[in-house]
Amino acid sequence: MKNINIIRNLILSGIALFFLSTLTFAAPVVRQTSGANAAAIQATVDQFRSDLGANNGVGSSFTTGRREINWDGVPDNFASPNNMPANFFNANSPRGAVFTTACGNATFRVSANSNNPTATPVRFGELDASYPSTFTTFSAQKLFTVISGSAVPCNILTVNFFIPGTSIPATVSGFGAVFSDVDITGNARILAYDKAGNLLSPGFMAPTAAGGGLSFVGVSFNAGERIASVQIVSGTTRLAAGIVDGSNGEDIVAMDDFIYGEPRAINHHASDFDGDGTSDFAVFRPSIGTWFVLNSGSNTFSGVQFGQNGDVPVDGDFDGDSRSDVAVFRPSVGSWFILRSSDNQFQGVQFGQSGDKPVAGDYDKDGKTDIAVWRPSSGNYFRLNSSNGQFQATAFGQNGDIPINSSLNP
């Protein structure tokens, strides 16, 4: 069996350890640079890659790491003079990115390489003859743009994220892009939004100008913020015939590499320990206090030593990262023990008593699982709201009933 990660049991000999780890909140990390060529911005781009983690390539789903799009693998039939499907990087080459734009008649285009079968000029020369000398590439040879057949300045792209190869909405921890030929700082920018559509701090991010060269900007979050979509503004107008960089004040900008964190499911799904939006096969072995999980995203096995004989396994997302946490309820002492997936930290909470049934769920609608029990002797629900830490009791049911949330662990 592979990828076995055994974590030492933090609950020894029935002794309850209670502490809430102090979380360290950090400001978003913004990386930006510009220069005449790829070599001039390489170090900053590589630092951003390091911020996000290892490149996961194409397909499958992982708990950490990053994805990249450099356009160079797009086949000729989806490159200039042809257009690329909006979902190419979720369907044809699954990396969890789907493109949209506010312009109703806009399409997405990847430039041709030098040996394409239709002899199409490189770097969007089929749109205007000036473009091959206007733009340069970070990763040769292809670039990307949004085009429109109308006069609408369709230079705005929206990227939405999904678990690669699925329709499950996802979020990422960071996003960055390389721009070609930004003449004036602010004419190219990235705006990152959370799942509620709120603009994430630090607002819009604008790479510094490098006329005729390359500019890069990227942001990563490490305090729980997640990006559900990004809006990219590239220049002052669209690429089209007769629209020349610098003419009439126009700043024509193309895009190269996109780099972003591994897409994770927006919402928690039952028994989803790897955050790919799909339930994983998982068992708790009481005799040795160990969890075994077959991760559906990467088809890898993981084992976690957590709990002891007599504990009741509980499924829930107690830290709000859309992944199931390893958690148990210990009836003998009325205590909960949780290993948070977001930071791998231990949490112990004394709540309940012997005979109670664990009925964890998101009762206060804050996106986190609340600690809760149902007491058969009195037919009462007791819960601890994760949103404000307040206690709440509700009388419902009678002795002999089975609470639905605990029906698998009666």
ZIURHU-V322323 format. One record per pair of residues at least 12 apart in sequence whose C-alpha atoms are under 10 Angstrom apart, sorted by the first residue. I is the first residue (numbers start at 1). J is the second residue. Records with the same first field share a line. If there is no record, write none. Layout:
I = J / J
//
This chain:
1 = 300 / 301 / 302 / 303
2 = 299 / 300 / 301 / 302 / 303
3 = 300 / 301 / 302 / 303
4 = 292 / 293 / 300 / 301 / 302 / 303 / 304
5 = 301 / 302 / 303 / 304 / 305
6 = 290 / 291 / 292 / 302 / 303 / 304 / 305 / 306
7 = 290 / 303 / 304 / 305 / 306 / 339 / 344
8 = 304 / 305 / 306
9 = 289 / 290 / 304 / 305 / 306 / 307 / 308
10 = 305 / 306 / 307 / 337 / 339 / 346 / 347
11 = 289 / 305 / 306 / 307 / 308 / 337 / 346 / 348
12 = 306 / 307 / 308
13 = 308
14 = 307 / 308 / 309 / 330 / 332 / 333
15 = 333
16 = 330 / 333 / 335 / 336 / 337 / 348 / 349 / 350
17 = 335 / 337 / 346 / 347 / 348 / 349 / 350
18 = 335 / 336 / 337 / 346 / 347 / 348 / 349 / 350
19 = 345 / 346 / 347 / 348 / 349
20 = 345 / 346 / 347 / 348 / 349
21 = 343 / 345 / 346 / 347 / 348
22 = 345
23 = 223 / 343 / 345
24 = 222 / 223
25 = 221 / 222 / 223 / 224
26 = 221 / 222 / 223 / 224
27 = 201 / 202 / 220 / 221 / 222 / 223
28 = 174 / 200 / 201 / 202 / 219 / 220 / 221 / 222 / 223 / 225
29 = 48 / 51 / 174 / 202 / 218 / 219 / 220 / 221 / 222
30 = 48 / 174 / 175 / 176 / 202 / 205 / 217 / 218 / 219 / 220 / 221
31 = 44 / 45 / 47 / 48 / 51 / 176 / 205 / 207 / 216 / 217 / 218 / 219 / 220
32 = 44 / 45 / 48 / 176 / 177 / 178 / 205 / 206 / 207 / 208 / 215 / 216 / 217 / 218 / 219
33 = 45 / 178 / 207 / 208 / 209 / 210 / 214 / 215 / 216 / 217 / 218
34 = 178 / 179 / 180 / 181 / 182 / 207 / 208 / 209 / 210 / 211 / 213 / 214 / 215 / 216 / 217
35 = 181 / 208 / 209 / 210 / 211 / 212 / 213 / 214 / 215 / 216
36 = 136 / 180 / 181 / 210 / 211 / 212 / 213 / 214 / 215
37 = 136 / 137 / 138 / 180 / 210 / 212 / 213 / 214 / 215
38 = 136 / 137 / 138 / 139 / 140 / 178 / 213 / 214 / 215
39 = 138 / 214
40 = 138 / 213 / 214 / 215
41 = 138 / 178 / 213 / 214 / 215 / 216
42 = 138 / 216
44 = 216 / 217 / 218
45 = 176 / 177 / 178 / 216 / 217 / 218 / 257 / 259
48 = 174 / 175 / 176 / 216 / 217 / 218 / 219 / 220 / 259 / 260
49 = 65 / 66 / 67 / 68 / 174 / 175 / 176 / 218 / 220 / 259 / 260 / 261
50 = 65 / 66
51 = 65 / 66 / 173 / 174 / 219 / 220 / 221 / 222 / 261
52 = 64 / 65 / 66 / 67 / 172 / 173 / 174 / 175 / 219 / 220 / 221 / 222 / 259 / 260 / 261 / 262
53 = 65 / 66 / 67 / 260 / 261 / 262
54 = 66 / 67 / 261 / 262
55 = 67 / 68 / 259 / 260 / 261 / 262
56 = 68 / 95 / 261 / 262
57 = 69 / 93 / 94 / 95
58 = 89 / 90 / 92 / 93 / 94 / 95 / 96 / 164 / 165
59 = 89 / 90 / 91 / 92 / 93 / 94 / 95 / 96 / 163 / 164 / 165 / 297 / 298
60 = 94 / 95 / 96 / 163 / 164 / 165 / 276 / 296 / 297 / 298 / 299
61 = 94 / 95 / 96 / 163 / 164 / 165 / 262 / 263 / 264 / 274 / 275 / 276 / 277 / 295 / 296 / 297 / 298 / 299
62 = 163 / 164 / 262 / 263 / 264 / 274 / 275 / 276 / 295 / 296 / 297 / 298 / 299 / 300
63 = 261 / 262 / 263 / 264 / 273 / 274 / 275 / 276 / 295 / 297 / 298 / 323 / 341
64 = 172 / 173 / 261 / 262 / 263 / 264 / 274 / 275
65 = 173 / 260 / 261 / 262 / 263
66 = 95 / 172 / 173 / 174 / 175 / 259 / 260 / 261 / 262 / 263
67 = 94 / 95 / 96 / 97 / 164 / 172 / 175 / 258 / 259 / 260 / 261 / 262 / 263
68 = 89 / 95 / 97 / 175 / 176 / 177 / 257 / 258 / 259 / 260 / 261 / 262
69 = 89 / 93 / 95 / 97 / 177 / 256 / 257 / 258 / 259 / 260
70 = 137 / 138 / 139 / 140 / 141 / 142 / 143 / 144 / 177 / 178 / 255 / 256 / 257 / 258 / 259
71 = 89 / 109 / 110 / 111 / 112 / 139 / 140 / 141 / 142 / 143 / 144 / 255 / 256 / 257 / 258
72 = 110 / 111 / 112 / 113 / 139 / 140 / 141 / 142 / 143 / 144 / 256 / 257
73 = 93 / 141 / 142
74 = 88 / 89 / 92 / 93 / 110 / 111 / 112 / 142
75 = 110 / 112 / 113 / 116
76 = 110 / 111 / 112 / 113 / 115 / 116 / 117 / 118
77 = 112 / 116 / 117
78 = 108 / 109 / 110 / 111 / 112
79 = 108 / 109 / 110 / 111 / 112 / 113 / 116 / 120 / 142 / 143 / 144
80 = 108 / 109 / 110 / 111 / 112 / 113 / 116 / 118 / 119 / 120 / 121 / 122 / 123 / 124 / 125 / 126 / 127 / 142 / 144
81 = 109 / 110 / 111 / 112 / 118 / 119 / 120 / 121 / 124 / 125 / 126 / 127
82 = 107 / 108 / 109 / 110 / 111 / 112
83 = 107 / 108 / 109 / 110 / 111 / 146 / 147
84 = 107 / 108 / 109 / 110 / 144
85 = 98 / 99 / 107 / 108 / 109
86 = 98 / 99 / 100 / 101 / 107 / 108 / 109 / 159
87 = 99 / 100 / 160 / 165
88 = 165
89 = 164 / 165
90 = 161 / 162 / 163 / 164 / 165 / 166 / 167
91 = 164 / 165 / 166 / 167
92 = 165
93 = 164 / 165
94 = 162 / 163 / 164 / 165 / 166
95 = 161 / 162 / 163 / 164 / 165 / 166 / 260 / 262 / 263
96 = 159 / 160 / 161 / 162 / 163 / 164 / 165 / 166 / 167 / 168 / 169 / 170 / 171 / 172 / 260 / 262 / 263 / 264
97 = 158 / 159 / 160 / 161 / 162 / 163 / 164 / 165 / 170 / 229 / 258 / 260 / 263
98 = 158 / 159 / 160 / 161 / 162 / 164 / 229
99 = 146 / 157 / 158 / 159 / 160 / 161 / 229 / 230 / 231
100 = 146 / 156 / 157 / 158 / 159 / 160 / 231
101 = 146 / 154 / 155 / 156 / 157 / 158 / 159 / 231 / 232
102 = 154 / 155 / 156 / 157 / 158
103 = 146 / 147 / 148 / 150 / 152 / 153 / 154 / 155 / 156 / 157
104 = 148 / 152 / 154
105 = 147 / 148 / 149 / 150 / 152 / 154
106 = 146 / 147 / 148 / 149 / 150 / 152 / 154 / 155 / 156 / 157 / 238
107 = 145 / 146 / 147 / 148 / 149 / 154
108 = 144 / 145 / 146 / 147 / 148 / 157
109 = 124 / 143 / 144 / 145 / 146 / 147
110 = 122 / 123 / 124 / 142 / 143 / 144 / 145 / 146 / 255 / 256
111 = 123 / 124 / 125 / 126 / 127 / 141 / 142 / 143 / 144 / 145 / 254
112 = 124 / 125 / 126 / 141 / 142 / 143 / 144
113 = 140 / 141 / 142 / 143
114 = 141 / 142
122 = 135 / 141 / 142 / 143
123 = 135 / 136 / 137 / 141 / 142 / 143 / 144 / 254
124 = 142 / 143 / 144 / 145 / 239 / 240 / 254
125 = 240 / 241
126 = 240 / 241
127 = 147 / 239 / 240 / 241 / 242 / 243
128 = 239 / 240 / 241 / 242 / 243 / 244
129 = 241 / 242 / 244
130 = 241 / 242 / 243 / 244 / 245
131 = 239 / 240 / 241 / 243 / 244 / 245 / 252 / 253 / 254
133 = 212
134 = 180 / 181 / 211 / 212 / 213 / 244 / 245 / 252 / 253 / 254
135 = 179 / 180 / 181 / 182 / 211 / 212 / 213 / 214 / 245 / 252 / 253 / 254 / 255
136 = 179 / 180 / 181 / 212 / 213 / 214 / 254 / 255 / 256
137 = 178 / 179 / 180 / 181 / 213 / 214 / 254 / 255 / 256 / 257
138 = 178 / 179 / 180 / 213 / 214 / 215 / 216 / 255 / 256 / 257
139 = 178 / 256 / 257
140 = 256
141 = 256
142 = 255 / 256 / 257
143 = 178 / 179 / 180 / 254 / 255 / 256 / 257
144 = 179 / 180 / 253 / 254 / 255 / 256 / 257
145 = 157 / 234 / 238 / 239 / 253 / 254 / 255 / 256
146 = 234 / 237 / 238 / 239 / 254 / 255
147 = 237 / 238 / 239 / 240
148 = 238 / 239 / 240
149 = 238 / 239 / 240 / 241
150 = 238 / 240
151 = 237 / 238 / 240
152 = 237 / 238
153 = 235 / 236 / 237 / 238 / 239 / 240
154 = 233 / 234 / 235 / 236 / 237 / 238 / 239
155 = 188 / 232 / 233 / 234 / 235 / 236 / 237 / 238 / 239 / 252 / 253 / 254
156 = 188 / 189 / 190 / 231 / 232 / 233 / 234 / 235 / 236 / 237 / 238
157 = 190 / 230 / 231 / 232 / 233 / 234
158 = 190 / 191 / 192 / 229 / 230 / 231 / 232 / 233
159 = 192 / 228 / 229 / 230 / 231 / 232
160 = 172 / 193 / 227 / 228 / 229 / 230 / 231
161 = 227 / 228 / 229 / 230 / 260 / 262 / 263 / 264 / 265 / 266
162 = 228 / 229 / 262 / 263 / 264 / 265 / 266 / 276 / 277
163 = 262 / 263 / 264 / 265 / 266 / 275 / 276 / 277 / 278 / 297
164 = 262 / 263 / 264 / 276 / 297
166 = 276 / 277
167 = 277
168 = 263 / 264 / 265 / 266 / 267 / 276 / 277 / 278
169 = 195 / 228 / 263 / 264 / 265 / 266 / 267 / 276 / 277
170 = 195 / 226 / 227 / 228 / 229 / 262 / 263 / 264 / 265 / 266 / 267 / 275 / 276 / 277 / 322
171 = 193 / 194 / 195 / 225 / 226 / 227 / 228 / 229 / 260 / 261 / 262 / 263 / 264 / 265 / 266 / 267 / 322
172 = 194 / 220 / 221 / 225 / 226 / 227 / 228 / 229 / 260 / 261 / 262 / 263 / 264 / 265 / 266
173 = 219 / 220 / 221 / 222 / 223 / 224 / 225 / 226 / 227 / 228 / 260 / 261 / 262 / 263 / 264
174 = 192 / 218 / 219 / 220 / 221 / 222 / 225 / 226 / 227 / 228 / 230 / 259 / 260 / 261 / 262 / 263
175 = 190 / 191 / 192 / 217 / 218 / 219 / 220 / 221 / 227 / 229 / 230 / 258 / 259 / 260 / 261
176 = 190 / 205 / 216 / 217 / 218 / 219 / 220 / 230 / 257 / 258 / 259 / 260 / 261
177 = 189 / 190 / 207 / 215 / 216 / 217 / 218 / 219 / 232 / 255 / 256 / 257 / 258 / 259 / 260
178 = 207 / 214 / 215 / 216 / 217 / 218 / 254 / 255 / 256 / 257 / 258 / 259
179 = 207 / 208 / 209 / 210 / 213 / 214 / 215 / 216 / 217 / 234 / 235 / 253 / 254 / 255 / 256 / 257 / 258
180 = 209 / 210 / 211 / 212 / 213 / 214 / 215 / 216 / 234 / 235 / 252 / 253 / 254 / 255 / 256
181 = 209 / 210 / 211 / 212 / 213 / 214 / 215 / 234 / 235 / 245 / 251 / 252 / 253 / 254 / 255
182 = 206 / 207 / 208 / 209 / 210 / 211 / 212 / 213 / 214 / 215 / 216 / 234 / 235 / 236 / 245 / 251 / 252 / 253 / 254
183 = 208 / 209 / 210 / 211 / 212 / 213 / 214 / 215 / 235 / 245 / 246 / 250 / 251 / 252 / 253
184 = 206 / 207 / 208 / 209 / 210 / 211 / 235 / 236 / 251
185 = 206 / 207 / 208 / 209 / 210 / 211 / 215 / 235
186 = 204 / 205 / 206 / 207 / 208 / 209 / 233 / 234 / 235 / 236
187 = 206 / 207 / 208 / 209 / 233 / 234 / 235 / 236 / 237 / 250 / 251 / 252 / 253
188 = 204 / 205 / 206 / 207 / 208 / 209 / 215 / 216 / 217 / 232 / 233 / 234 / 235 / 236 / 251 / 252 / 253 / 254 / 255
189 = 203 / 204 / 205 / 206 / 207 / 208 / 216 / 217 / 231 / 232 / 233 / 234 / 235
190 = 203 / 204 / 205 / 206 / 207 / 217 / 218 / 219 / 230 / 231 / 232 / 233 / 234
191 = 203 / 204 / 205 / 206 / 219 / 227 / 229 / 230 / 231 / 232 / 233
192 = 204 / 205 / 219 / 226 / 227 / 228 / 229 / 230 / 231 / 232
193 = 225 / 226 / 227 / 228 / 229 / 230 / 231
194 = 225 / 226 / 227 / 228 / 229 / 230 / 266
195 = 225 / 226 / 227 / 228 / 229 / 266 / 267
196 = 227 / 228
197 = 227 / 228 / 229
198 = 227 / 228
199 = 227 / 229 / 230
200 = 221 / 225 / 226 / 227 / 230
201 = 219 / 221 / 225
202 = 219
204 = 231 / 232 / 233
205 = 217 / 218 / 219 / 232
206 = 218 / 232 / 233
211 = 245 / 246 / 251 / 252 / 253
212 = 245 / 253
214 = 253 / 254 / 255 / 256
215 = 255 / 256
216 = 255 / 256 / 257 / 258
218 = 258 / 259 / 260
219 = 260
220 = 260 / 261
221 = 261
223 = 342
224 = 319 / 320 / 321 / 342 / 343
225 = 321
226 = 261 / 263 / 264 / 266 / 321
227 = 260 / 261 / 263 / 266
228 = 263 / 264 / 265 / 266
232 = 255
233 = 253 / 255
234 = 251 / 252 / 253 / 254 / 255
235 = 250 / 251 / 252 / 253 / 254 / 255
236 = 249 / 250 / 251 / 252 / 253
237 = 250 / 251 / 252 / 253
238 = 250 / 251 / 252 / 253 / 254
239 = 251 / 252 / 253 / 254
240 = 252
262 = 276
263 = 275 / 276
264 = 276 / 277 / 321 / 322 / 323
265 = 277 / 278 / 321 / 322 / 323
266 = 320 / 321 / 322 / 323
267 = 317 / 320 / 321 / 322 / 323 / 367
268 = 316 / 317 / 320 / 321 / 322 / 323 / 324 / 367 / 368 / 369
269 = 315 / 316 / 317 / 322 / 323 / 324
270 = 315 / 316 / 317 / 322 / 323 / 324
271 = 293 / 314 / 315 / 316 / 317 / 323 / 324 / 325 / 326
272 = 293 / 295 / 296 / 297 / 315 / 316 / 317 / 322 / 323 / 324 / 325
273 = 293 / 294 / 295 / 296 / 297 / 302 / 315 / 316 / 317 / 322 / 323 / 324 / 325 / 326 / 341
274 = 293 / 294 / 295 / 296 / 297 / 298 / 322 / 323 / 324 / 325 / 341
275 = 295 / 296 / 297 / 321 / 322 / 323 / 324 / 341
276 = 295 / 296 / 297 / 298 / 322 / 323
277 = 296 / 297 / 322 / 323
278 = 295 / 296 / 297
279 = 294 / 295 / 296 / 297 / 324
280 = 293 / 294 / 295 / 296 / 297 / 299 / 324
281 = 293 / 294 / 295 / 296 / 301
282 = 294 / 295 / 301 / 302 / 303
283 = 303 / 313
284 = 303 / 304 / 305 / 306 / 307 / 308 / 309 / 311 / 312 / 313 / 314 / 326 / 328
285 = 305 / 306 / 307 / 308 / 309 / 311 / 313
286 = 306 / 307 / 308 / 309 / 310 / 311 / 312 / 313
287 = 307 / 308 / 309 / 310 / 311
288 = 305 / 306 / 307 / 308 / 309
289 = 304 / 305 / 306 / 307 / 308 / 309 / 310 / 311 / 313 / 328
290 = 303 / 304 / 305 / 306 / 307 / 308 / 309
291 = 303 / 304 / 305 / 306 / 307 / 313 / 326 / 327
292 = 304 / 305
304 = 326 / 339
305 = 326
306 = 326 / 327 / 328 / 337 / 338 / 339
307 = 326 / 327 / 328 / 329 / 330 / 337 / 338
308 = 328 / 330
309 = 330
310 = 328 / 329 / 330 / 331 / 332
311 = 327 / 328 / 329 / 330 / 331 / 332 / 335 / 336 / 337
312 = 327 / 328 / 329 / 330 / 331 / 336 / 357 / 358 / 406 / 409 / 410
313 = 326 / 327 / 328 / 329 / 330 / 336 / 337 / 358 / 408 / 409
314 = 326 / 327 / 328 / 329 / 336 / 337 / 338 / 358 / 359 / 360 / 361 / 371 / 405 / 406 / 408 / 409
315 = 327 / 328 / 358 / 359 / 360 / 361 / 369 / 405 / 406
316 = 338 / 359 / 360 / 361 / 362 / 368 / 369 / 370 / 371
317 = 338 / 340 / 341 / 342 / 360 / 361 / 362 / 367 / 368 / 369 / 370
318 = 338 / 339 / 340 / 341 / 342 / 347 / 360 / 361 / 362 / 367 / 368 / 369 / 370 / 371 / 386
319 = 338 / 339 / 340 / 341 / 342 / 343 / 367 / 368 / 369 / 370 / 386
320 = 340 / 341 / 342 / 366 / 367 / 368 / 369 / 386
321 = 340 / 341 / 342 / 343 / 367 / 368
322 = 341 / 342 / 367 / 368
323 = 340 / 341 / 342
324 = 339 / 340 / 341 / 342 / 369
325 = 338 / 339 / 340 / 341 / 342 / 344 / 369
326 = 338 / 339 / 340 / 341 / 344 / 346
327 = 339 / 340 / 346 / 347 / 348
328 = 348 / 358
329 = 348 / 349 / 350 / 351 / 352 / 356 / 357 / 358 / 359 / 360 / 371 / 373
330 = 350 / 351 / 352 / 353 / 354 / 356 / 358
331 = 351 / 352 / 353 / 354 / 355 / 356 / 357 / 358
332 = 352 / 353 / 354 / 355 / 356
333 = 350 / 351 / 352 / 353 / 354 / 355
334 = 349 / 350 / 351 / 352 / 353 / 354 / 355 / 356 / 357 / 358 / 373
335 = 348 / 349 / 350 / 351 / 352 / 353 / 354
336 = 348 / 349 / 350 / 351 / 352 / 358 / 371 / 372
337 = 349 / 350
349 = 371
350 = 371
351 = 371 / 372 / 373 / 382 / 383 / 384
352 = 371 / 372 / 373 / 374 / 375 / 382 / 383
353 = 373 / 375
354 = 375
355 = 373 / 374 / 375 / 376 / 377
356 = 372 / 373 / 374 / 375 / 376 / 377 / 380 / 381 / 382
357 = 372 / 373 / 374 / 375 / 376 / 381 / 402 / 403 / 405 / 406 / 407 / 409 / 410
358 = 371 / 372 / 373 / 374 / 375 / 381 / 382 / 383 / 403 / 405 / 406 / 407 / 409 / 410
359 = 371 / 372 / 373 / 374 / 381 / 382 / 383 / 403 / 404 / 405 / 406 / 407 / 409
360 = 372 / 373 / 374 / 383 / 384 / 405 / 406
361 = 373 / 383 / 385 / 405
362 = 385 / 386 / 387
363 = 383 / 384 / 385 / 386 / 387
364 = 383 / 384 / 385 / 386 / 387 / 388
365 = 385 / 386 / 387
366 = 385 / 386 / 387 / 388
367 = 386 / 387
368 = 385 / 386 / 387
369 = 384 / 385 / 386 / 387
370 = 383 / 384 / 385 / 386 / 387 / 389
371 = 383 / 384 / 385 / 386 / 391
372 = 384 / 385 / 391 / 392 / 393 / 405
373 = 393 / 403 / 405 / 406
374 = 393 / 394 / 395 / 396 / 397 / 402 / 403 / 405 / 406
375 = 395 / 396 / 397 / 398 / 399 / 403
376 = 396 / 397 / 398 / 399 / 400 / 401 / 402 / 403
377 = 397 / 398 / 399 / 400
378 = 395 / 396 / 397 / 398 / 399
379 = 394 / 395 / 396 / 397 / 398 / 399 / 400 / 401 / 403
380 = 393 / 394 / 395 / 396 / 397 / 398 / 399
381 = 393 / 394 / 395 / 396 / 397 / 403
382 = 394 / 395
//
